[in-house]
Amino acid sequence: MSSILAGGQTVEEDLYLVDFPFDGRTVQAEATFVPGREVLIGTQLLQQYRLEIHFLERTVLLERLL
């Protein structure tokens, strides 16, 4: 699978369908593996949410919309 990263870089990677715990429920999501321990999520997972990032205060708010 080809993925386009935020910086415009294209990478080729294997794609897996996984059950992913998110916000108190389990959703099916596409997953790939990257070096390191961080988890990156795509914006499709956040379609029903409001995401607010306050860089100066270093806070993140994720709110589910009804």
TORPA-15560 format. One record per residue (C-alpha): x, y, z; residue in one letter. Coordinates in steps of 0.5 Angstrom, whole numbers, padded with zeros to 4 digits, always signed. Layout:
N
XYZA/...
END
This chain:
66
+0000+0000+0000M/+0002+0007-0001S/+0001+0012+0004S/+0003+0020+0003I/+0005+0023+0010L/+0004+0030+0012A/+0010+0033+0009G/+0008+0030+0002G/+0013+0024+0003Q/+0010+0017+0000T/+0012+0011+0003V/+0010+0004+0001E/+0008-0001+0007E/+0004-0007+0009D/-0003-0006+0011L/-0007-0010+0016Y/-0014-0010+0019L/-0014-0010+0026V/-0019-0009+0032D/-0017-0002+0036F/-0019+0000+0042P/-0021+0007+0042F/-0025+0012+0046D/-0029+0006+0050G/-0030+0002+0044R/-0027-0003+0039T/-0027-0001+0032V/-0024-0004+0026Q/-0018+0000+0023A/-0012-0001+0018E/-0005-0001+0021A/+0002-0001+0019T/+0008-0002+0023F/+0013+0004+0024V/+0020+0004+0028P/+0019+0006+0035G/+0014+0006+0040R/+0009+0011+0038E/+0002+0010+0035V/+0000+0014+0030L/-0008+0015+0028I/-0010+0017+0021G/-0016+0023+0021T/-0021+0018+0019Q/-0021+0015+0026L/-0023+0022+0028L/-0029+0024+0023Q/-0034+0024+0029Q/-0029+0028+0034Y/-0027+0035+0035R/-0020+0036+0036L/-0017+0042+0039E/-0009+0043+0040I/-0007+0049+0044H/+0001+0049+0042F/+0002+0054+0047L/-0001+0051+0053E/+0001+0044+0050R/-0006+0041+0051T/-0010+0037+0047V/-0018+0036+0047L/-0021+0031+0043L/-0029+0031+0044E/-0034+0026+0041R/-0039+0029+0037L/-0047+0027+0038L/
END
